Amino acid sequence: MNTAYGYMLVFLGGGLGAAARHWVNRTALNVVGPDYPAGTLAVNIVGSAAMGMLAAWFAFRGETTTAAERLFLTTGVLGGFTTFSAFALDTRLMWERHDIGAALLYAGASVILSIVALIAGMFIVKLPLS
């Protein structure tokens, strides 16, 4: 598969995934209201379940699946829907390799450092311009 084709697959799949995430968020907003991020919770759980199903399918039953289909579905669609699914898969693969310490470090660092980075980014933007 050539590089441009791969980027196009990710672009198209990512757009579909992002649109699906927006739909879930809007639907959850209408059902639950604005005070709880139910849409984000839903896409993270559904996206992680879908990534697990795809990873298992590709590993155990997907012998006819092409690299392009895998790229479109995982990096594209699920990447646009939620990157949490990739985080969950990476953590699981480390755990499966019996690299428990690395898996726990990765999971903890991903959550904590991402929140710290978000707070830092907000702080930087609030700084007065000189």
Secondary structure, DSSP 8 states (H G I E B T S, - for coil): --HHHHHHHHHHHHHHHHHHHHHHHHHHHHHH-TTS-HHHHHHHHHHHHHHHHHHHHHHHT-TT--HHHHHIIIIIIIHHH-THHHHHHHHHHHHHTT-HHHHHHHHHHHHHHHHHHHHHHHHHHHS---
